[in-house]
Every structure is written in C-alpha cells, then in structure tokens.
Amino acid sequence: MADSQPTIHPSTTQPKRERGTGRIFQRGTTFWIAYYLRNKEFRESSGTSDEKKAQRFLKRRLEEVGADRIGAKTFGGPKQERVLVREIVDELIAEYKRGGKKGIPREVSPQMKSHLKRVLDYFGEMRAINVHRRHVNEFIATLKAEGKQNATVNRSLQLLGRAYVLAVESDPPLLSRALKVPKLDESGNVRKGKFTNAEAESIFASLPKYMQDFARFAYETGARAGEISKLRWSYVQRDAISVPATDTKNRETRSIALTPELQEIIQRRRAARALGCDFIFHDDG
C-alpha cells in the first residue's frame, strides 16, 4: 500500500501587510482608514466614497503619525471627526482678537459678526469634516435667494475658508483637511497691486499719519486716489461702501465690499472723525 500523502489546499492566507502602512475599509459606501500609533489603533472616516481620495487621506494621516514619532509635531487623532463648524469658527474669532500674525489685538466688527452669523446659522452644528463643496454651493444658493450680492456672499465664504485653514494649521490640528471654498465674481472692481506686503508696509510707515489709512485703503481696493479722497460717511452701508456715479472715473455706481482689513481702516477713521467733516479720509478736517 502506497504511503498516504497530505492533502494540499489552496492557501487562504492574505499577504502580510507591511508594518506602518495602515489600511482602508468600507462601511456602507464610505471608506474608513485605520493606522497605529504607540501600539494603539485609530479608526476614522475618510468622509468619501472615492477609494483614491481615501488612500490620499490615509497617506496624510501616516505622515502626521510619522511626524509625531520623531517629535516634530503632536498628532491630533480622530477626535477631529467630532469637531463642529462652530468650534473652528470660535477659534477663528479668538485668533482674530489676538491679532493674528501681526499680534495686534482687535475687536470683531458688527459687519464681521453679521457675516459669521450667516456661516453659523447654516453650518454651525455640522461636523466640520463632513462639510463638502455641495454644502457650500447650497449655502451660496441660499444667500443668493435672499438677495445677497456676490461681494456679501464672498465675505462669509472667506471667513468659512479661513476657519478651516486655521483648524488645519493649529497644533495639534483640529482638522486633517481644509475646505476648498469658491469665490464669486465681484465684477473685477479690485485691481492687483505691484507691491509685496512687506514693501507696502514700509511705504505706509514712511507716510504722514493722516495719509497712512488712505494708502492702505488704496492698496486693499485698487481704487484711484481721486475716488478715495471723495469718499463720505454717507456712502458707508452695513457691509459695503456705495460709491455714486458722480465720484467714479467711468461714471458708474460701484460697491466696495468691506473686508476685515477694510473694516479695520473704517474703524480707525471713525475714531479720527472730525466734527462737521463728512469725508472719511481727511487731515484734521
């Protein structure tokens, strides 16, 4: 009788995953990622049904984990998944009050509060990681349906986008990704300047005090000197300056949206307002 031979079955063992590469898996239509740090497994949603995007998200996470391991930057972890939009807006407001990179403390203007309120009313209780372009498009459509001009919509979008950027740049990061926020056409009112920020700051510092805000306004808006010199307090509205046709070169009415930078200028000019003088920019009236 011949010796019996062992029965050989096809192997069902999966190739061993290389240590530190992490993995992706699906829950429903959404891809999730998993990875390890200090012998602890982290799992979190990638927020997408696109496998390639999930792979890129995993790659970013592994880079963050690697940075933590070498002591370069502390890893924030999947608690980011629970961060609400109102929380990153609160961080934006706190950063604004601290004065940002320039470190000049400032107060939130009524105009900025108005723009932030629109953001919070719409997105406030949403998890920040779950906000995508379609939500932003729906937000834009809502504001447009309320009759808001593109410049007004853009101010809210700008603040929303900035909140995400700060959340990503914080240490540890509150979020793993920023939100791509579109900008609506404002009819090309703003012209590009020829100076860097550093060069412009040097110029402002060299001017007489009464001319500094005038120059800053020109730098931020691209408006002509003749037009700026005619600006009156009666032209200032809630979130824009409405310039009448009589004061513009092409004799067409135009609106200058009050960005946070312009709001700061207007606040300083209010403090320097002279009795009996309706001009925003003046030399002692």
C-alpha positions, 0 to 999 in steps of 0.5 A, a space after each residue: 500500500 502506497 504511503 498516504 500523502 497530505 492533502 494540499 489546499 489552496 492557501 487562504 492566507 492574505 499577504 502580510 501587510 507591511 508594518 506602518 502602512 495602515 489600511 482602508 475599509 468600507 462601511 456602507 459606501 464610505 471608506 474608513 482608514 485605520 493606522 497605529 500609533 504607540 501600539 494603539 489603533 485609530 479608526 476614522 472616516 475618510 468622509 468619501 466614497 472615492 477609494 483614491 481620495 481615501 488612500 490620499 487621506 490615509 497617506 496624510 494621516 501616516 505622515 502626521 503619525 510619522 511626524 509625531 514619532 520623531 517629535 516634530 509635531 503632536 498628532 491630533 487623532 480622530 477626535 477631529 471627526 467630532 469637531 463642529 463648524 462652530 468650534 473652528 469658527 470660535 477659534 477663528 474669532 479668538 485668533 482674530 482678537 489676538 491679532 493674528 500674525 501681526 499680534 495686534 489685538 482687535 475687536 470683531 466688527 458688527 459687519 464681521 459678526 453679521 457675516 459669521 452669523 450667516 456661516 453659523 446659522 447654516 453650518 454651525 452644528 455640522 461636523 466640520 469634516 463632513 462639510 463638502 463643496 455641495 454644502 457650500 454651493 447650497 449655502 451660496 444658493 441660499 444667500 443668493 435667494 435672499 438677495 445677497 450680492 456676490 461681494 456679501 456672499 464672498 465675505 462669509 465664504 472667506 471667513 468659512 475658508 479661513 476657519 478651516 485653514 486655521 483648524 488645519 494649521 493649529 497644533 495639534 490640528 483640529 482638522 486633517 483637511 481644509 475646505 476648498 471654498 469658491 469665490 464669486 465674481 465681484 465684477 473685477 472692481 479690485 485691481 492687483 497691486 505691484 507691491 509685496 506686503 512687506 514693501 507696502 508696509 514700509 511705504 505706509 510707515 514712511 507716510 504722514 499719519 493722516 495719509 497712512 489709512 488712505 494708502 492702505 485703503 488704496 492698496 486693499 481696493 485698487 481704487 484711484 486716489 481721486 475716488 478715495 479722497 471723495 469718499 463720505 460717511 454717507 456712502 458707508 452701508 452695513 457691509 459695503 461702501 456705495 460709491 455714486 456715479 458722480 465720484 467714479 472715473 467711468 461714471 458708474 455706481 460701484 460697491 466696495 465690499 468691506 473686508 476685515 482689513 477694510 473694516 479695520 481702516 473704517 474703524 480707525 477713521 471713525 475714531 479720527 472723525 472730525 466734527 462737521 467733516 463728512 469725508 472719511 479720509 481727511 487731515 484734521 478736517 
